[in-house]
Amino acid sequence: MTAAPAPGGRVLPTLNEDGSRNWIRPKPAEGRWWRRRQVVAYALMVLFFAIPHIRINGLPAILLNVPRREFTLFGTTFLPTDTMLLMLLLASIVIAIFLFSALFGRVWCGWACPQTVYLEFLYRPIERLFEGGRSGSLNLDRKGSHFHPRRLLKYTVYLALSLFLAHTFLAYFVGVEALAQWVRLSPREHPVPFLVMAVTTAMIFTDFTWFREQTCLIACPYGRWQSVLLDKQSLVVAYDYGRGEPRGRGKARTDASGDCIDCGACVITCPTGIDIRNGLQMECVHCTQCMDACDHIMDQVGTPRGLIRYATQDALAGKPKRLLRPRVVLYPLALALFVGAFVTALNTRAAADVTILRGAGEPFRLEADGRVANQVRVRIANRSRAEHTYAITILGAESGQIIAPENPLTIAPGELRSTSVFVLLPRDAFTAGRRDITVRVTSGGFAESFPFNLLGPADTLPTVVP
């Protein structure tokens, strides 16, 4: 029997060669970049907590009402009929990401991604508070270590934070008013929302307790996209190979040695466990921790900072900087096109969204007196910021009778209401089983007409003269 081949080296920083989990405990490098990231991170946290409570034009700043398919973004509500607007907005965001990545690399990952922000500036600091620094941490691989009292206390704090984050996250989808009601009620009175909250809490807790950097390395596709999003002129966190090599440490250093003293500070501070000296890697999230760690060592040994720094691959290779290149020309043009189309469509859309529907169930009904009855459902969404009254008029049915229980229809700002109009016409008013009419909806300066056809008996065919 052939023996199994020996392991060929570590595949991922989070895996040991035998396939077991390699728990990464980065040592913080508190330098100038770390302090800048702290300011950005805590500002983003405050913004995340505050947005559900902010109202613009009487509406939540962001409310993603998925069951009703209504999305409110910074005072503007998008309805299911706004497919084109939502498509233009989504396309603009995607193109902006492409442009931002082409210019600044993975700055989003290291500075603003919620996974990085909360893991590095909330959960890991709490872990160091309860378990000590990198060298004093409890051994996660040791049997039973998860039940150590300090670790259990840390998990309790993690759970409380996860509950708070889950409720804040849900406020973006249900609103702070509904969330406040749910919190005060028993779970038995609202089992579905409670289940959603519990699952969200469990996912956040598991992510920041167990998955951690694996979310970036395995689940997030951004690292794999960077091969096509970045080019040689994109800004990346890079090791200056020409300046740092050959490495020399202690007595091994000579006059021919580079500035890198092979201290490993850049490795032990990396939150994804990579060695930046191996070049641009998928796992690098551009968090600048290695930059701070290396600058500190350079200060100690008396050499200039910047052995690891923000740079482009071409700059490190001594090639000139090119401001104009295809992607930084095409992306802005495409972005301007889509943003312009979005703004134009947003500013020119009607003050109300009207949908005309046929009656549910039977297409028409024959009355006892021989007349044909059609139900016309009118759905109106008031997009304006004031209450409006909408009058519904049926044109082309003057020979019949029109019954409208609610006409005109008063609708509050941002509200969607429906009403029915019943049209009764004599049987001979139909030709080939149909009668064309026009439904007109008016309110102040708003007026729109919608062609519609009523249905009748199929035997109402025109007489054919031989």
C-alpha positions as CSV (number, residue, x, y, z in Angstrom):
1,M,0.0,0.0,0.0
2,T,1.4,3.4,-1.0
3,A,1.9,5.8,1.8
4,A,0.1,9.1,1.7
5,P,2.2,12.0,0.4
6,A,3.7,14.3,2.9
7,P,2.0,17.7,3.3
8,G,3.2,20.2,0.7
9,G,3.2,23.2,3.0
10,R,0.5,25.5,4.4
11,V,-2.3,26.2,1.9
12,L,-3.9,29.0,3.9
13,P,-2.5,31.1,6.8
14,T,-5.4,29.9,8.9
15,L,-4.6,26.2,8.3
16,N,-1.7,24.2,9.7
17,E,0.0,21.7,7.4
18,D,-1.9,18.8,9.1
19,G,-5.2,20.5,8.3
20,S,-5.9,21.8,11.8
21,R,-6.9,25.4,12.5
22,N,-4.1,27.9,12.9
23,W,-5.5,30.5,15.2
24,I,-4.1,33.9,14.3
25,R,-3.4,36.2,17.2
26,P,-2.0,39.4,15.7
27,K,0.1,41.7,17.8
28,P,-1.2,45.3,17.4
29,A,1.3,47.7,15.9
30,E,0.2,51.1,17.3
31,G,1.7,53.6,14.8
32,R,0.5,56.5,12.8
33,W,-1.6,54.4,10.4
34,W,-3.2,52.5,13.3
35,R,-4.3,55.7,15.0
36,R,-5.8,57.0,11.7
37,R,-7.7,53.7,11.2
38,Q,-9.0,53.9,14.8
39,V,-10.5,57.4,14.1
40,V,-12.1,56.1,10.9
41,A,-13.3,52.8,12.5
42,Y,-15.0,54.4,15.5
43,A,-16.5,57.1,13.4
44,L,-18.0,54.4,11.2
45,M,-19.4,52.5,14.2
46,V,-21.1,55.7,15.5
47,L,-22.5,56.3,12.0
48,F,-23.8,52.7,11.8
49,F,-25.6,53.0,15.2
50,A,-27.0,56.5,14.4
51,I,-28.3,56.1,10.9
52,P,-31.5,54.2,11.8
53,H,-32.5,57.1,14.2
54,I,-31.8,59.8,11.6
55,R,-34.8,61.1,9.6
56,I,-34.7,63.0,6.4
57,N,-37.8,64.7,5.0
58,G,-39.8,62.8,7.7
59,L,-38.5,59.4,6.5
60,P,-35.7,57.2,7.9
61,A,-32.3,57.9,6.4
62,I,-32.2,54.2,5.4
63,L,-35.0,51.7,5.6
64,L,-35.0,48.5,3.5
65,N,-38.6,47.2,3.8
66,V,-38.1,43.9,2.0
67,P,-41.7,42.5,2.7
68,R,-43.3,45.6,1.1
69,R,-40.4,45.9,-1.4
70,E,-40.0,49.6,-0.5
71,F,-36.5,51.0,-0.1
72,T,-35.9,54.4,1.5
73,L,-32.5,55.9,0.9
74,F,-31.7,59.4,2.3
75,G,-35.2,60.7,2.1
76,T,-36.2,59.1,-1.2
77,T,-38.4,56.0,-1.3
78,F,-38.0,53.5,-4.1
79,L,-41.0,51.3,-5.0
80,P,-41.1,47.9,-6.8
81,T,-41.9,49.8,-10.0
82,D,-38.6,51.7,-9.8
83,T,-36.7,48.8,-11.3
84,M,-34.8,51.0,-13.7
85,L,-33.8,53.5,-10.9
86,L,-32.5,50.7,-8.7
87,M,-30.6,49.1,-11.6
88,L,-28.9,52.4,-12.4
89,L,-28.1,52.9,-8.7
90,L,-26.7,49.4,-8.3
91,A,-24.6,49.8,-11.5
92,S,-23.2,53.1,-10.3
93,I,-22.1,51.6,-7.0
94,V,-20.4,48.6,-8.8
95,I,-18.6,50.9,-11.2
96,A,-17.5,53.2,-8.3
97,I,-16.1,50.1,-6.5
98,F,-14.1,49.2,-9.7
99,L,-12.8,52.7,-10.0
100,F,-11.9,53.0,-6.4
101,S,-10.1,49.7,-6.5
102,A,-8.2,50.6,-9.6
103,L,-6.9,53.8,-7.9
104,F,-6.5,52.8,-4.3
105,G,-6.4,49.0,-4.2
106,R,-8.1,47.3,-1.2
107,V,-8.4,50.4,1.0
108,W,-12.1,49.5,1.6
109,C,-11.0,46.1,3.1
110,G,-8.5,47.6,5.5
111,W,-10.3,50.8,6.5
112,A,-14.1,50.6,6.1
113,C,-15.2,47.0,5.7
114,P,-17.5,46.1,8.7
115,Q,-15.7,42.7,9.1
116,T,-12.3,44.5,9.6
117,V,-13.7,47.4,11.6
118,Y,-15.5,45.4,14.2
119,L,-13.1,42.5,14.4
120,E,-9.9,44.7,14.8
121,F,-11.3,47.6,16.8
122,L,-14.0,46.0,18.9
123,Y,-13.9,42.2,19.3
124,R,-10.1,41.7,19.4
125,P,-9.4,44.5,21.8
126,I,-12.0,42.9,24.2
127,E,-10.2,39.6,23.7
128,R,-6.9,41.1,24.7
129,L,-8.5,42.8,27.7
130,F,-9.7,39.5,29.1
131,E,-7.0,37.1,27.9
132,G,-3.9,39.3,27.8
133,G,-1.7,40.1,24.8
134,R,-0.4,37.8,22.1
135,S,2.1,36.0,24.2
136,G,-0.2,35.7,27.2
137,S,-3.3,34.4,25.3
138,L,-4.9,31.1,26.2
139,N,-4.1,28.3,23.9
140,L,-7.2,27.8,21.8
141,D,-6.0,24.3,20.7
142,R,-5.8,23.1,24.2
143,K,-8.6,20.8,25.2
144,G,-11.1,22.6,27.4
145,S,-9.6,26.0,27.0
146,H,-12.9,27.4,25.7
147,F,-14.4,26.8,29.2
148,H,-11.8,28.8,31.0
149,P,-13.5,31.4,33.2
150,R,-11.8,34.4,31.5
151,R,-12.9,33.0,28.1
152,L,-16.4,32.4,29.2
153,L,-16.6,36.0,30.5
154,K,-15.3,37.2,27.1
155,Y,-18.0,35.1,25.3
156,T,-20.6,36.7,27.5
157,V,-19.5,40.2,26.4
158,Y,-19.3,39.0,22.8
159,L,-22.9,37.8,23.0
160,A,-24.1,41.2,24.4
161,L,-22.3,43.0,21.7
162,S,-23.7,40.7,19.0
163,L,-27.2,41.2,20.3
164,F,-26.7,45.0,20.1
165,L,-25.3,44.8,16.6
166,A,-28.0,42.4,15.5
167,H,-30.8,44.7,16.7
168,T,-29.1,47.7,15.1
169,F,-28.8,45.8,11.8
170,L,-32.5,44.8,11.9
171,A,-33.4,48.5,12.5
172,Y,-32.3,49.1,8.9
173,F,-35.0,46.7,7.7
174,V,-37.9,47.2,10.1
175,G,-37.3,50.7,11.5
176,V,-36.5,51.7,15.1
177,E,-40.2,52.1,16.0
178,A,-41.1,48.5,15.1
179,L,-37.9,47.2,16.7
180,A,-38.7,49.1,20.0
181,Q,-42.1,47.4,20.1
182,W,-40.6,43.9,19.5
183,V,-38.1,44.3,22.3
184,R,-40.8,45.1,24.8
185,L,-43.0,42.1,23.7
186,S,-42.7,38.5,24.5
187,P,-41.1,36.3,21.8
188,R,-44.3,34.3,21.7
189,E,-46.2,37.4,20.5
190,H,-43.8,37.9,17.5
191,P,-42.1,34.5,16.9
192,V,-40.9,35.3,13.3
193,P,-39.1,38.6,14.1
194,F,-37.6,37.0,17.2
195,L,-36.3,34.1,15.2
196,V,-34.8,36.5,12.7
197,M,-33.1,38.5,15.5
198,A,-31.8,35.3,17.1
199,V,-30.4,33.9,13.9
200,T,-28.7,37.3,13.1
201,T,-27.2,37.4,16.6
202,A,-25.9,33.9,16.2
203,M,-24.3,34.7,12.8
204,I,-22.6,37.8,14.2
205,F,-21.4,35.9,17.3
206,T,-20.1,33.0,15.3
207,D,-18.4,35.2,12.7
208,F,-16.4,37.3,15.2
209,T,-15.8,34.4,17.6
210,W,-14.9,31.6,15.3
211,F,-14.7,32.5,11.6
212,R,-12.9,35.8,12.0
213,E,-10.3,36.3,9.3
214,Q,-11.5,33.2,7.5
215,T,-14.5,35.4,6.3
216,C,-12.0,37.5,4.4
217,L,-9.8,34.7,3.2
218,I,-12.5,32.1,2.2
219,A,-16.0,33.7,2.0
220,C,-15.3,37.2,0.6
221,P,-14.7,37.2,-3.1
222,Y,-12.9,40.5,-3.1
223,G,-9.4,39.0,-2.8
224,R,-10.0,36.9,-5.9
225,W,-11.4,39.9,-7.8
226,Q,-8.3,42.0,-7.1
227,S,-6.5,40.2,-10.0
228,V,-8.8,41.9,-12.4
229,L,-9.7,45.0,-10.4
230,L,-6.1,46.1,-9.8
231,D,-3.2,46.9,-12.2
232,K,0.5,47.7,-11.8
233,Q,-0.4,51.4,-11.1
234,S,-2.9,50.6,-8.3
235,L,-2.0,51.7,-4.8
236,V,-1.2,48.7,-2.6
237,V,0.6,47.9,0.7
238,A,3.9,46.7,-0.6
239,Y,7.4,45.6,0.6
240,D,10.3,47.3,-1.1
241,Y,12.1,44.3,-2.2
242,G,15.0,46.2,-3.8
243,R,15.7,48.1,-0.6
244,G,15.1,45.3,1.9
245,E,17.0,42.4,0.3
246,P,19.2,40.5,1.0
247,R,18.0,40.2,4.5
248,G,20.5,40.1,7.4
249,R,19.9,39.5,11.0
250,G,22.3,40.1,13.9
251,K,25.8,39.0,13.2
252,A,24.7,37.8,9.7
253,R,24.3,41.4,8.6
254,T,27.0,42.8,6.3
255,D,27.5,46.0,4.3
256,A,25.7,44.3,1.4
257,S,22.6,43.5,3.5
258,G,19.4,45.2,2.8
259,D,17.3,47.2,5.3
260,C,15.2,44.2,6.3
261,I,16.6,42.7,9.5
262,D,14.2,39.7,9.2
263,C,12.7,40.4,12.6
264,G,9.2,39.0,11.6
265,A,7.4,42.0,13.1
266,C,5.4,42.4,9.9
267,V,4.2,38.8,10.2
268,I,3.2,38.7,13.8
269,T,1.1,41.9,13.4
270,C,-0.7,40.7,10.3
271,P,-4.4,40.0,11.0
272,T,-4.5,37.4,8.1
273,G,-1.2,35.8,9.0
274,I,0.7,36.4,5.7
275,D,4.2,37.6,5.1
276,I,4.0,40.8,3.1
277,R,7.6,40.3,1.9
278,N,6.3,37.5,-0.4
279,G,4.6,40.1,-2.6
280,L,1.0,41.0,-3.4
281,Q,-1.2,38.3,-2.0
282,M,-4.9,37.5,-2.1
283,E,-5.1,37.4,1.7
284,C,-3.7,40.9,2.2
285,V,-6.5,43.3,3.2
286,H,-4.3,46.4,3.2
287,C,-4.8,47.1,6.8
288,T,-1.3,48.9,7.1
289,Q,-0.4,47.0,10.3
290,C,2.8,45.7,8.8
291,M,3.6,49.3,7.8
292,D,3.4,50.5,11.4
293,A,5.4,47.5,12.7
294,C,8.1,47.9,10.1
295,D,8.4,51.7,10.7
296,H,8.9,51.1,14.4
297,I,11.7,48.7,13.7
298,M,13.3,51.0,11.2
299,D,13.3,53.8,13.8
300,Q,15.1,51.4,16.2
301,V,17.8,50.4,13.8
302,G,18.2,53.9,12.5
303,T,17.1,53.5,8.9
304,P,14.5,55.4,7.0
305,R,10.8,54.5,7.3
306,G,8.8,53.1,4.4
307,L,10.4,49.7,3.8
308,I,6.8,48.6,3.7
309,R,4.5,51.4,2.5
310,Y,1.7,52.4,0.2
311,A,3.1,52.2,-3.3
312,T,2.4,50.8,-6.8
313,Q,4.0,47.8,-8.2
314,D,5.4,49.9,-11.1
315,A,6.8,52.4,-8.7
316,L,8.7,49.7,-6.8
317,A,10.1,48.4,-10.1
318,G,11.3,52.0,-10.9
319,K,8.8,52.6,-13.7
320,P,7.2,56.0,-14.2
321,K,3.7,56.8,-12.9
322,R,1.0,56.9,-15.5
323,L,-2.1,58.9,-14.6
324,L,-4.0,58.1,-17.7
325,R,-4.6,54.4,-18.3
326,P,-7.6,52.6,-19.8
327,R,-9.4,51.7,-16.6
328,V,-9.1,55.1,-15.0
329,V,-10.5,56.7,-18.1
330,L,-13.3,54.2,-18.9
331,Y,-14.5,53.8,-15.3
332,P,-15.1,57.5,-14.7
333,L,-16.9,57.8,-18.1
334,A,-19.2,54.9,-17.3
335,L,-19.8,56.2,-13.8
336,A,-20.7,59.6,-15.0
337,L,-23.1,58.1,-17.6
338,F,-24.9,55.9,-15.0
339,V,-25.0,58.5,-12.3
340,G,-26.3,61.1,-14.8
341,A,-29.0,58.7,-16.0
342,F,-29.9,57.9,-12.4
343,V,-30.2,61.6,-11.4
344,T,-32.2,62.4,-14.5
345,A,-34.6,59.6,-14.0
346,L,-35.0,60.4,-10.3
347,N,-35.8,64.1,-10.9
348,T,-38.2,63.4,-13.8
349,R,-40.2,60.6,-12.3
350,A,-43.9,61.3,-11.6
351,A,-45.1,62.6,-8.3
352,A,-47.3,59.4,-8.0
353,D,-46.9,55.9,-9.2
354,V,-50.2,54.5,-10.6
355,T,-50.8,50.8,-11.4
356,I,-54.0,49.6,-13.1
357,L,-55.0,46.0,-12.5
358,R,-57.8,43.7,-13.5
359,G,-60.2,42.4,-10.8
360,A,-59.1,39.3,-8.9
361,G,-61.0,36.1,-9.8
362,E,-63.4,36.2,-12.7
363,P,-62.5,38.6,-15.6
364,F,-66.1,40.0,-15.8
365,R,-69.5,39.2,-14.4
366,L,-72.9,39.2,-16.2
367,E,-75.6,41.0,-14.1
368,A,-79.2,39.9,-13.9
369,D,-80.3,42.8,-16.2
370,G,-77.8,41.7,-18.9
371,R,-75.2,44.2,-18.3
372,V,-71.5,43.3,-18.1
373,A,-69.6,44.3,-14.9
374,N,-65.8,44.8,-14.8
375,Q,-63.7,45.5,-11.7
376,V,-60.8,47.9,-12.3
377,R,-58.3,48.0,-9.5
378,V,-56.3,51.2,-9.2
379,R,-53.2,51.2,-7.0
380,I,-51.6,54.7,-6.3
381,A,-48.4,55.4,-4.5
382,N,-47.9,59.0,-3.3
383,R,-44.3,59.8,-3.9
384,S,-44.5,63.4,-2.8
385,R,-43.9,64.8,0.6
386,A,-47.4,66.1,1.1
387,E,-50.9,64.5,1.3
388,H,-52.8,64.4,-2.0
389,T,-56.3,63.6,-3.1
390,Y,-56.5,61.6,-6.4
391,A,-59.6,61.6,-8.6
392,I,-60.2,58.6,-10.9
393,T,-62.1,59.2,-14.1
394,I,-63.1,56.5,-16.6
395,L,-63.2,57.7,-20.3
396,G,-64.9,55.6,-23.0
397,A,-67.6,54.2,-20.8
398,E,-70.2,57.0,-20.9
399,S,-73.0,54.7,-22.0
400,G,-72.7,52.7,-18.8
401,Q,-72.6,53.1,-15.1
402,I,-69.5,53.6,-12.9
403,I,-69.5,52.7,-9.3
404,A,-66.5,53.9,-7.2
405,P,-66.8,53.4,-3.4
406,E,-63.7,55.5,-2.8
407,N,-63.3,58.3,-5.3
408,P,-61.5,60.6,-4.8
409,L,-58.8,58.8,-2.8
410,T,-56.8,60.6,-0.2
411,I,-53.2,59.3,0.3
412,A,-50.6,60.4,2.8
413,P,-47.0,61.1,1.7
414,G,-45.1,57.9,0.9
415,E,-48.2,55.8,1.3
416,L,-49.5,53.2,-1.1
417,R,-53.3,52.7,-1.4
418,S,-55.6,50.7,-3.6
419,T,-59.3,51.1,-4.6
420,S,-61.7,49.5,-7.0
421,V,-63.9,51.0,-9.7
422,F,-66.8,48.9,-11.1
423,V,-67.8,49.6,-14.7
424,L,-71.2,48.3,-15.9
425,L,-71.8,48.4,-19.6
426,P,-74.6,47.0,-21.9
427,R,-73.6,43.8,-23.7
428,D,-73.6,45.4,-27.1
429,A,-70.9,47.9,-26.0
430,F,-68.3,45.1,-26.4
431,T,-66.7,44.2,-29.7
432,A,-65.0,40.8,-30.0
433,G,-65.3,40.4,-26.2
434,R,-63.5,43.7,-25.3
435,R,-64.1,47.4,-24.8
436,D,-61.2,49.9,-24.8
437,I,-61.4,52.6,-22.1
438,T,-59.0,55.1,-20.5
439,V,-58.4,55.4,-16.8
440,R,-57.3,58.9,-15.9
441,V,-55.9,59.8,-12.5
442,T,-55.6,63.5,-11.5
443,S,-54.5,65.4,-8.4
444,G,-53.5,69.1,-8.6
445,G,-50.6,69.3,-11.1
446,F,-50.5,65.5,-11.5
447,A,-52.5,63.9,-14.4
448,E,-51.9,60.7,-16.2
449,S,-54.0,58.5,-18.5
450,F,-53.7,54.7,-18.8
451,P,-55.3,52.7,-21.7
452,F,-57.2,49.7,-20.4
453,N,-59.5,47.1,-22.0
454,L,-62.6,45.7,-20.4
455,L,-63.6,42.1,-21.0
456,G,-67.0,40.8,-22.0
457,P,-68.7,37.7,-23.4
458,A,-66.9,36.2,-26.4
459,D,-70.2,36.0,-28.4
460,T,-70.2,39.8,-28.9
461,L,-68.7,39.5,-32.3
462,P,-69.5,42.0,-35.1
463,T,-72.0,40.8,-37.8
464,V,-70.2,39.7,-41.0
465,V,-72.2,40.5,-44.2
466,P,-71.6,37.9,-46.9
